[in-house]
Amino acid sequence: MIERLRIGFLTAMVVLLAAAPLAAQKAQELPPDAIKKIEEVVRQEQARQKIPGLSVAIAVDNKLRYSKGFGMSDLEHSVPAKANSVYRTASIAKSMTATAVMQLAEQGKLDLDAPVQKYCPSFPEKQWPVTTRQLLGHLGGVRHYAKPGEASGTAHYDTIAESLALFKDESLLHEPGTKFTYTTYGYSVLGCAIEGASGMTYEDYMRERVFKPAGMNETGLDNFRLVIPNRSRGYMKLDQQTYNRLPEAVKRQAKVDGIYNASLHDTSMKVPGGGIVSTAEDLVRFAITINTGALVKRDTLDQMWIRQKTKGGEETNYGLGWGVGETNEGHKVVSHSGGQAGTSTLLVLIPEKGLAIAVMSNLERASLGSIIQQIRNILLPPEKESRSR
């Protein structure tokens, strides 16, 4: 199904979470009464939305305090979801890719404001120059999905350079910097730039420079050929609109709101922007490690976590690889959501408070923001929703 990221969903539901510098540490439990309330919330939302399986991880006071799986990772084989169940991250991959780009910028290996073709010659020059910084902030004019079936393609690409063939010869949608256009393909170009600037494959760079330092031992590329321990199976819930489009013979075998296997999808078409698998615990470790300055420097985070502006001065509510908002109390909130065939995910972080939470599910189009909001209200005094898109 279609990978979706609504910038409003990125940050509007987020106000709770944690930062823990030691990524490999074991989870330490929250108070029993808080755990009881959290698990009641999760189970109620899971039942209401018919989510087969999901995993939740929470960090408080710089420590991983809670992680647990709910429901089923695989319905056909009755495999329970666990704290370390592996799901597709979908667009949360963009935050990881952005971190790698900013590392290379810190090292002087990549100029954010140089034409991106300097590092990715496989991406042809366009009618206007386009920079890495513009692509990070979705200001580069590279299109998102537009052709039928693109967002859930099944073709396999062995390299990022090969995957650029889907869009690389097309003109930009608009002059870079003049308009916010969310694009997963733009992040494919960034993955290519990482390879050109580092001299390593994207996979090797991410493993050695991002995943390992953050203790993300269960995180890697979404390679359908590999046997990945604890990989969750993906599902979809049949809505009325989709049901109405089905052939009559298929309708006799289906029902609205029924749970079915998700469509086949090979994410090698968009690895840097949506082709990584991970666990809820690993996503929290990522948030913790970046927030404590172990992956990039503090001044680099300041660049990543500030709203970008168009040339006309309009704020986009997106930084460099992260959605950016703030609470009514003025605390910065950074986040990213993800959605594609067989998955819905959400990672949120309040850097100043050192609070973070990750929720991952094996149902596409699940609403995870509601779970986060309720968990927030359990762990922190209720406050008004974040001001964000």
Order of alpha helices (4+ residues) and beta strands (2+ residues): alpha-alpha-beta-beta-beta-beta-alpha-alpha-alpha-alpha-alpha-beta-beta-alpha-alpha-beta-alpha-beta-alpha-alpha-beta-beta-beta-beta-alpha
